[in-house]
Amino acid sequence: MLGYAYCTGVYDSEEVSGLCATEPTLRAICGDQLPSARILDRFRRENRGILKWVLVQILKRGLRTRYNLNTSLLPAGLRQYLVELATERLDVARHMDRAGQGA
């Protein structure tokens, strides 16, 4: 759920939590178990490495689909770029949650 949210530009845990009730794809992922923003924030903090891996996999799949790449290997520079992109998205989510807690 967080991988999908972060890849679609939704980073704030409050917003992700709210969209789980209304946005069709997030609703399908969550089912009847709507997570609170606090749970999402804690999960992100405790599972940063896993989330980074998930984001890289989603981004790789998107590239392969978009450009019809049938190879399982990506150039090292592209792989590194995807890792950096995933890290940036996690950092944005962390900053958004911190800003929301300070308000």
Rosetta blueprint (number, residue, H / E / L):
1 M L
2 L H
3 G H
4 Y H
5 A H
6 Y H
7 C H
8 T L
9 G L
10 V L
11 Y L
12 D L
13 S H
14 E H
15 E H
16 V H
17 S H
18 G H
19 L H
20 C L
21 A L
22 T L
23 E L
24 P H
25 T H
26 L H
27 R H
28 A H
29 I H
30 C H
31 G L
32 D L
33 Q L
34 L L
35 P L
36 S L
37 A H
38 R H
39 I H
40 L H
41 D H
42 R H
43 F H
44 R H
45 R H
46 E H
47 N L
48 R H
49 G H
50 I H
51 L H
52 K H
53 W H
54 V H
55 L H
56 V H
57 Q H
58 I H
59 L H
60 K H
61 R H
62 G H
63 L H
64 R H
65 T H
66 R H
67 Y L
68 N L
69 L L
70 N L
71 T L
72 S L
73 L L
74 L L
75 P L
76 A H
77 G H
78 L H
79 R H
80 Q H
81 Y H
82 L H
83 V H
84 E H
85 L H
86 A H
87 T H
88 E H
89 R H
90 L H
91 D H
92 V H
93 A H
94 R H
95 H H
96 M H
97 D H
98 R H
99 A H
100 G H
101 Q H
102 G H
103 A L
